[in-house]
Amino acid sequence: MEKPVDEAKEQQLQAEWEAIAQQIHDVAESHRGDGAALLGLLRVLESLHREICNGVFQETLPKTRHELYSLLKDIEAEGGWPYIGRMRLRHFLSYLEEVEDGS
């Protein structure tokens, strides 16, 4: 059974993401022209991406076909998948094969 959409929660998440994005944008703008500082910011963002993907996100990966279907449906509805490096994507696909074999 699909989770009902909690619009208040969705709005709260959207507001949080926008605030984070604005803060990052402000930091980038304040260091315009400073390649080393901008590279440092990109490294921090990459590190956070990796930490989230390998940690709390990976814990939420589907355990059943129904959960997988719901995740894929959400990805399609929301406009795709955030960038994940090739090795990570391969790992994710092998995980899905394991789930499929176990069902």
C-alpha positions as a Markdown table, in Angstrom:
| # | Residue | x | y | z |
|---|---|---|---|---|
| 1 | Met | 0.0 | 0.0 | 0.0 |
| 2 | Glu | 1.3 | 3.4 | -1.0 |
| 3 | Lys | 1.9 | 6.0 | 1.6 |
| 4 | Pro | -0.6 | 8.9 | 1.5 |
| 5 | Val | 0.9 | 12.2 | 0.5 |
| 6 | Asp | 1.3 | 14.4 | 3.5 |
| 7 | Glu | 1.2 | 17.9 | 1.9 |
| 8 | Ala | 2.3 | 19.7 | 5.1 |
| 9 | Lys | 5.3 | 17.5 | 5.3 |
| 10 | Glu | 6.1 | 17.9 | 1.6 |
| 11 | Gln | 5.9 | 21.7 | 2.0 |
| 12 | Gln | 8.1 | 21.6 | 5.1 |
| 13 | Leu | 10.7 | 19.5 | 3.2 |
| 14 | Gln | 10.6 | 21.8 | 0.2 |
| 15 | Ala | 11.1 | 24.9 | 2.5 |
| 16 | Glu | 14.1 | 23.2 | 4.2 |
| 17 | Trp | 15.7 | 22.2 | 0.8 |
| 18 | Glu | 15.2 | 25.7 | -0.5 |
| 19 | Ala | 16.8 | 27.2 | 2.6 |
| 20 | Ile | 19.8 | 24.9 | 2.3 |
| 21 | Ala | 20.1 | 25.6 | -1.5 |
| 22 | Gln | 20.0 | 29.4 | -0.8 |
| 23 | Gln | 22.6 | 29.1 | 1.9 |
| 24 | Ile | 24.9 | 27.2 | -0.5 |
| 25 | His | 24.3 | 29.6 | -3.3 |
| 26 | Asp | 25.1 | 32.6 | -1.0 |
| 27 | Val | 28.4 | 30.9 | 0.1 |
| 28 | Ala | 29.3 | 30.3 | -3.6 |
| 29 | Glu | 28.4 | 33.9 | -4.5 |
| 30 | Ser | 30.5 | 35.3 | -1.7 |
| 31 | His | 33.5 | 33.4 | -3.0 |
| 32 | Arg | 32.9 | 34.2 | -6.7 |
| 33 | Gly | 36.3 | 34.3 | -8.4 |
| 34 | Asp | 38.0 | 32.2 | -5.8 |
| 35 | Gly | 38.5 | 28.9 | -7.5 |
| 36 | Ala | 40.1 | 27.2 | -4.4 |
| 37 | Ala | 37.2 | 28.2 | -2.2 |
| 38 | Leu | 34.6 | 27.1 | -4.7 |
| 39 | Leu | 36.5 | 23.8 | -5.2 |
| 40 | Gly | 36.4 | 23.3 | -1.4 |
| 41 | Leu | 32.6 | 23.9 | -1.4 |
| 42 | Leu | 32.2 | 21.4 | -4.2 |
| 43 | Arg | 34.2 | 18.9 | -2.2 |
| 44 | Val | 32.0 | 19.4 | 0.8 |
| 45 | Leu | 28.9 | 18.9 | -1.3 |
| 46 | Glu | 30.3 | 15.8 | -2.8 |
| 47 | Ser | 31.3 | 14.4 | 0.6 |
| 48 | Leu | 27.8 | 15.1 | 1.9 |
| 49 | His | 26.2 | 13.4 | -1.1 |
| 50 | Arg | 28.4 | 10.3 | -0.6 |
| 51 | Glu | 27.7 | 10.3 | 3.2 |
| 52 | Ile | 23.9 | 10.5 | 2.6 |
| 53 | Cys | 23.9 | 7.9 | -0.2 |
| 54 | Asn | 26.0 | 5.4 | 1.6 |
| 55 | Gly | 24.3 | 5.9 | 5.0 |
| 56 | Val | 20.8 | 7.0 | 5.6 |
| 57 | Phe | 19.6 | 6.7 | 2.0 |
| 58 | Gln | 20.9 | 3.2 | 1.5 |
| 59 | Glu | 19.1 | 2.1 | 4.7 |
| 60 | Thr | 15.8 | 3.0 | 2.9 |
| 61 | Leu | 16.4 | 0.9 | -0.2 |
| 62 | Pro | 13.4 | -1.3 | -1.1 |
| 63 | Lys | 13.1 | -4.7 | 0.5 |
| 64 | Thr | 10.2 | -5.9 | -1.7 |
| 65 | Arg | 9.0 | -5.6 | -5.3 |
| 66 | His | 6.2 | -3.4 | -4.1 |
| 67 | Glu | 8.5 | -1.0 | -2.4 |
| 68 | Leu | 10.8 | -1.0 | -5.5 |
| 69 | Tyr | 7.8 | -0.2 | -7.7 |
| 70 | Ser | 6.8 | 2.7 | -5.4 |
| 71 | Leu | 10.4 | 4.1 | -5.4 |
| 72 | Leu | 10.7 | 3.9 | -9.2 |
| 73 | Lys | 7.2 | 5.5 | -9.5 |
| 74 | Asp | 8.3 | 8.4 | -7.2 |
| 75 | Ile | 11.6 | 8.8 | -9.2 |
| 76 | Glu | 9.7 | 9.0 | -12.4 |
| 77 | Ala | 7.1 | 11.4 | -11.0 |
| 78 | Glu | 9.6 | 13.7 | -9.4 |
| 79 | Gly | 11.9 | 14.1 | -12.4 |
| 80 | Gly | 14.7 | 11.6 | -12.2 |
| 81 | Trp | 17.5 | 10.5 | -10.0 |
| 82 | Pro | 20.2 | 12.7 | -8.5 |
| 83 | Tyr | 23.6 | 12.1 | -9.9 |
| 84 | Ile | 25.3 | 9.0 | -8.4 |
| 85 | Gly | 28.7 | 8.0 | -9.6 |
| 86 | Arg | 28.9 | 4.9 | -11.7 |
| 87 | Met | 30.3 | 2.6 | -9.0 |
| 88 | Arg | 27.5 | 3.6 | -6.7 |
| 89 | Leu | 24.9 | 3.0 | -9.4 |
| 90 | Arg | 26.3 | -0.4 | -10.2 |
| 91 | His | 26.2 | -1.3 | -6.5 |
| 92 | Phe | 22.6 | -0.2 | -6.4 |
| 93 | Leu | 21.7 | -2.2 | -9.4 |
| 94 | Ser | 23.4 | -5.3 | -8.0 |
| 95 | Tyr | 21.4 | -4.7 | -4.8 |
| 96 | Leu | 18.2 | -4.7 | -6.8 |
| 97 | Glu | 19.2 | -7.9 | -8.4 |
| 98 | Glu | 19.6 | -9.5 | -5.0 |
| 99 | Val | 16.2 | -8.2 | -3.9 |
| 100 | Glu | 14.7 | -9.6 | -7.1 |
| 101 | Asp | 16.4 | -13.0 | -6.5 |
| 102 | Gly | 15.2 | -13.1 | -2.9 |
| 103 | Ser | 11.5 | -12.4 | -3.7 |
